[in-house]
Amino acid sequence: MDIADGPALGTVVTTQQGKGVVRFSGPTAFSRGKWVGIELYESNGKNDGSVQGIQYFSCKMGYGIFIRASQIKSTHGPEIEVRPAPAVRPGLGHQRTPSSGLLRTNSLRTPPSSNASPRSTSPSKPLASSSAAPTTPTVLRMPRPVGSPTKRNSLSLQPRKSFPAQTSAEDHTNSPSPSSPIRIQGSPNGQPPKRVSSPLSLPPVGVSPSTKIPPRPPPVSFQGTPSEPPRPPSRPSSSLRNPIKVQERIQDDQELQELRAKIRVLEAKRADDSRHVQELETRLSEAESFVALRPKLQAKLMSQQTELAAAKRELADVQQLSQLAETRLLDAQEQLEMAMLDKEVAEERAEIAEAELEEVSEKLAVVEVEINVLREGGSKGDGGSSGKDTLAYIQLEKQNERLKEALIKLRDMTQETEQDQRRRISEMEKDIVGIDDLQSQYESTLIKLTNAEVQIEDLKLQLDDALGAEEMLVQLTERNLMLGEKIEEMRITIEDLEALKELSDELEENHVETEKQLNDDLNQKDVQIREHVQKVEALEEACQDLENTITQFRELVLQLQHELDDLRTQTQTAQHESATAASQTAAMMSLNLKLQSSASKNQAKNIDLEIRSLEAKETRELLNIVQPYLPELYVDSDTDATNCYLFFQRLAYKADLINTVVAQAHNLPESLNGPVSEVLVGVCEMRARISGLSILCKRFAAILRRCDVESFLNIGRIFPEIAPMEKRLDMHINLLRRDEFREMECVSDIVKIQAQFDHLAETYFDGFDHDLGERELGYVLSFDHDLDMFSASIGLAKTSVQSILQEEEVILDMGGYDIEAELFGPLRTLLDGSKGAKSVSKKLTKRLDELIDDSTALKAHLIPQMKGLSNLAAELVNFGISFAQQIMPHLSDARSAKSSFQLTTLLGLVKQIAAATVAKDMKPGESVWDAIRASIAVVVQEGGKLLPLALEPENVLKISGAAPWITRVAEIKASLAVNVEAERKVAQLNDEMQGLVRSLKTKDQSIQESGVKIELMERRMEAVKKQADTIVDLENELSKARRQERAYEEAMEQLQADLDTLEQDNAKLKALTAGQDRQTPGAQQVEAEPVPIEGSLETSHLLEQIDALRGTVRFLRTENSYLKGQDLLKEIESLPPLRMPVSRLPTPPLDPSGLSDSDASDSETPPPLPTLRSLTTETKLLYRDVIKFSSSPRVVDLSVLNAKRAEAKGGRVWMPKKQMPAHQVWERKMEAERLSRRVQGLLDRASAISNL
């Protein structure tokens, strides 16, 4: 299964937080993509399977996490097969010795000695003490492994207590307790008792012929062995046969123990191999999934290459288009420059002509004056000749005529040039508008071209990396094939190990009796535990009764306290109801009068509403009729802008409607003159926020009403984003209509809308002066609402103090002051001062509303004064709110009788808050209330200064500007008058350009996706590289272990050769001792032959040295196996458990009288008694056969069966019986049974020799 697709539900996986089980896999609502929900085994998670209120799966809090599938480190199979292993006692690392299954015998069982050490000690120390106190080897039973019978199927090693244990001389001198279940028997005739097979034995004991052998303690009789009659102990003068036989038995036991230790080591190696096989299987599966992804990657790479080629072609086309646009733009610019030069030349010529015309007109005036003078002089003459006949006069007339003709021509020329230049200027302006668009498109195409070049370079690099990844994939596939072959070999060994496991399961019968004993002990302990549990339950019941009484007492005290609090609240409500009853009666009287007067007004309003609704219907119908006649250009570009303008106007009107309805519902601001509640303060704050939103919407509408067309259309694009905001206000208006208005929810929605509109103001509406009147109105309304907040907070503080003074249970501590003069009087003066400021704010608001209605506003130099008024009012609000908030805890403590009401505390709070807000510059010794009144007076004074300035016409500014839709109508008409064919071509070109842009965007997106995918594949390749490196390291470690194993085997063979030479020497010594036994006993003969005695002493010394060397070798072997076993234990414990074996047919019971591998079983004559030499050689042969059987198991060949099944396509196939896997397993079992029978026969012969 590919981890990227997500593991199946119920799979145990390993993540960075630890192990867990997959409970969810699929898309989620909190993020895009596919997520995997995991229930961890430990509390390292973040949730309980739910995110943002959606439950994906159920688990404990802190045990659930959601991660991507790529973050899963490894999987371990389904949850049923893989479970966390129970904790194992550190002293019992392995539960049984599988090699003991080859010994068909009843093992001797005794409780393990409490003094036995879990580890073997050095053999040199027991040898030193054995000469002084020789002991008889007692046979101890192997300890029963502590564990449930369900653990029998798991392969494990033997605990350290199964190794040969060295016991000291003190352990053997202690006599057994009478209560011990062990029965003591003596050995008759000084012969050692019949030896039975046991994995434990004592160290060898060296015996000197000159020393007396003390009587040995009788051995322990075991269950399953017949008891023998007691025999007298041997005399001290007996021969040395018995000690030598004891040594031989000890040697045999040691060899058997070594055989078992080797079998355990081999089993540990098999477990290690199985772990390696599992790791290789997981890696092979990952490699196969990676190889499966290779054709997909190649296909994607080819598709990306084709897409890249197409993108290059499109890019070349776009570059050609951009070059063509550049050339057109350059031509247009050149034509524009030529036209400008022609215009300048024509203007210069016109100026020169005008100058010449002025000169000629001056000359003409001079000539006219002269002509007049001459006329007058001619008329006065005595009848002389007329001046018209003179030459000068004729020349002047001709010159005048020429000048007139020149003037006429110049006038015509100037008119023509002016018309021509105007026509050219209009054409150039049109060309300039098109050139700007082409310039912007050219710049955008240049930017896209550079981005495309950068992305092409990146794609080239990624293609190079992908080609390198293909080579790496080839190498990985070759390595995966090699690993697959190795895995097949390891699978074959696993099947052999499973066959051995079935054999080891049959050997669990030897532990049944020990289980019975342990169950008896457990039953006794359970009885004791039940008694203790009963005692604990009795004590817990007594404690529970005491706790119940304590809780009842506490509940009684709490109930009394609640009753006292209820009585206090009832008294307060009664006083408040009595106080409000009078005001309610007066309000009801005034309300009746208002209802009577408003009934007639409502009727008139209903008539007006009906007429207006009729007009609205008519306008809607007219709009529906006119809309189809509108051009498509308006529908495409101007609809959103117009809707945005109407949206802001509508939103402002609805906010003002909510504000007025809430004010009428709470009778504001008249209700601030009486008792004030906390709800009223919250309503004042809500009205201030709603008023701010309304002013902001009015500002936006004013800007849209007078801005330019481009800004109007640009702002109109945000309409789809802000349109859903109106639904929230509609919801609150519906709640007002049903009288279910929720103030807190309304405030939260207003704050959210205000934050979004502030962002819009910074982004789109910054830098305009068309909203000057609305801004000024916003400052004045903020000043007005701050005054309401101040009055409400001061009224709340006053009402709260008055209510607590009326309570009888409150302890009053006035501190020698008059509360009326020190607190209530100044508060009333503050309220009166705020009323004066309120009247000024109302006048300013009315004046600004009138100016806005007339499309005028106050000049900008008055805005700082308005800001100053708003800031002063904000300081007053801070004082009032802080004073009301800080006195509430003191009043609640006084009301709950925790402390007394102290007037000095309130006055101190007033001074402290005033010094931090309104009275920062308060002089020492000045009254706090005077400072606050002074600040209110400053507010009233500043408002009084501003009001006359606002009423002066000189400070009024007319806000001019045409509506953008009017300008837009002219543009649309002009655009519709343009040639239709040219417009169609332009639209076609625009569509082509947009198509190219969209294709470029899609290509960019596909290129980005391919880059992300390539990065993902690179990360996976790195992970595969790391896994391949770990596989190489593991293979190196495995080769090192094999080399070490070969070295150990060579050392074992060397030691075995040394042991053979020592046994030959031992046989020679036995022959010498046998020759001495044949001689007749006598003191004189012993004294006459000192040589044999000296030889026996030397041989005894040599035997002691040989025993010491054997003990050293045995110690080194046990230490080596212990160290290797501990390392293997750690590795095995870290591995997941093996899969459950396939159920097979049970092994048939053995026939003790069946076939045997020995030739002696076929002969009718009884076999001769075995000698020690023959027993040794047979033991060596059996040891080699067992090692060969365990180290090189026979492989079950499944290739033929799989090939035939593949040919039959999953159906049944026929095969010979000998080629079936079951027959091969049966042959393996039969070989194991033959080996076990040989081991049993060897044990019987060894016990027969020991009885001689």
Sequence and secondary structure as in RCSB ss.txt:
>XXXX:A:sequence
MDIADGPALGTVVTTQQGKGVVRFSGPTAFSRGKWVGIELYESNGKNDGSVQGIQYFSCKMGYGIFIRASQIKST
HGPEIEVRPAPAVRPGLGHQRTPSSGLLRTNSLRTPPSSNASPRSTSPSKPLASSSAAPTTPTVLRMPRPVGSPT
KRNSLSLQPRKSFPAQTSAEDHTNSPSPSSPIRIQGSPNGQPPKRVSSPLSLPPVGVSPSTKIPPRPPPVSFQGT
PSEPPRPPSRPSSSLRNPIKVQERIQDDQELQELRAKIRVLEAKRADDSRHVQELETRLSEAESFVALRPKLQAK
LMSQQTELAAAKRELADVQQLSQLAETRLLDAQEQLEMAMLDKEVAEERAEIAEAELEEVSEKLAVVEVEINVLR
EGGSKGDGGSSGKDTLAYIQLEKQNERLKEALIKLRDMTQETEQDQRRRISEMEKDIVGIDDLQSQYESTLIKLT
NAEVQIEDLKLQLDDALGAEEMLVQLTERNLMLGEKIEEMRITIEDLEALKELSDELEENHVETEKQLNDDLNQK
DVQIREHVQKVEALEEACQDLENTITQFRELVLQLQHELDDLRTQTQTAQHESATAASQTAAMMSLNLKLQSSAS
KNQAKNIDLEIRSLEAKETRELLNIVQPYLPELYVDSDTDATNCYLFFQRLAYKADLINTVVAQAHNLPESLNGP
VSEVLVGVCEMRARISGLSILCKRFAAILRRCDVESFLNIGRIFPEIAPMEKRLDMHINLLRRDEFREMECVSDI
VKIQAQFDHLAETYFDGFDHDLGERELGYVLSFDHDLDMFSASIGLAKTSVQSILQEEEVILDMGGYDIEAELFG
PLRTLLDGSKGAKSVSKKLTKRLDELIDDSTALKAHLIPQMKGLSNLAAELVNFGISFAQQIMPHLSDARSAKSS
FQLTTLLGLVKQIAAATVAKDMKPGESVWDAIRASIAVVVQEGGKLLPLALEPENVLKISGAAPWITRVAEIKAS
LAVNVEAERKVAQLNDEMQGLVRSLKTKDQSIQESGVKIELMERRMEAVKKQADTIVDLENELSKARRQERAYEE
AMEQLQADLDTLEQDNAKLKALTAGQDRQTPGAQQVEAEPVPIEGSLETSHLLEQIDALRGTVRFLRTENSYLKG
QDLLKEIESLPPLRMPVSRLPTPPLDPSGLSDSDASDSETPPPLPTLRSLTTETKLLYRDVIKFSSSPRVVDLSV
LNAKRAEAKGGRVWMPKKQMPAHQVWERKMEAERLSRRVQGLLDRASAISNL
>XXXX:A:secstr
  GGG   TTEEEEETTEEEEEEEEEE SSSSSEEEEEEESSS  SBSSEETTEESS   TTSEEEE GGG  EE
EEETTT        TT S    GGGGG  S        TT  SS   THHHHHHHTTS             S GG
GGGS     GGGS     HHHHHS   TT S EE   GGG        S         TTS        EE TTS
          TTS SHHHHHHHHHHHHHHHHHHHHHHHHHHHHHHHHHHHHHHHHHHHHHHHHHHHHHHHHHHHH
HHHHHHHHHHHHHHHHHHHHHHHHHHHHHHHHHHHHHHHHHHHHHHHHHHHHHHHHHHHHHHHHHHHHHHHHHHH
HHHHHSSS   GGGSHHHHHHHHHHHHHHHHHHHHHHHHHHHHHHHHHHHHHHHHHHHHHHHHHHHHHHHHHHHH
HHHHHHHHHHHHHHHHHHHHHHHHHHHHHHHHHHHHHHHHHHHHHHHHHHHHHHHHGGGGGHHHHHHHHHHHHHH
HHHHHHHHHHHHHHHHHHHHHHHHHHHHHHHHHHHHHHHHHHHHHHHHHHHHHHHHHHHHHHHHHHHHHHHHHHH
HHHHHHHHHHHHHHHHHHHHHHHHHHGGGS HHHHHHTHHHHHHHHHHHHHHHHHHHHHHHHHHHTTTTGGGGS 
  HHHHHHHHHHHHHHHHHHHHHHHHHHHHHS HHHHHHHHTTHHHHTTHHHHHHHHHHHHHTT   HHHHHHHH
HHHHHHHHHHHHHTSTT  TTHHHHHHHHHHHHHHHHHHHHHHHHHHHHHHHHHHT SSS EE TT  HIIIIIH
HHHHHHHHHHHHHHHHHHHHHHHHHHHHTTEEE GGGHHHHHHHHHHHHHHHHHHHHHHHHHHHHHHHHHTTSS 
EEHHHHHHHHHHHHHHTT TT  TT  HHHHHHHHHHHHHHHHHHHHHHHH GGGEEE     HHHHHHHHHHHH
HTS HHHHHHHHHHHHHHHHHHHHHHHHHHHHHHHHHHHHHHHHHHHHHHHHHHHHHHHHHHHHHHHHHHHHHHH
HHHHHHHHHHHHHHHHHHHHHHHHHHHHS   HHHHHH HHHHHHHHHHHHHHHHHHHHHHHHHHHHHHHHHHHH
HHHHHHHHHS                TTS  SSGGGT SS      HHHHHHHHHHHHHHHHHHHHS      HH
HHHHHHHHTTS     GGGSHHHHHHHHHHHHHHHHHHHHHHHHHHHHHHH 
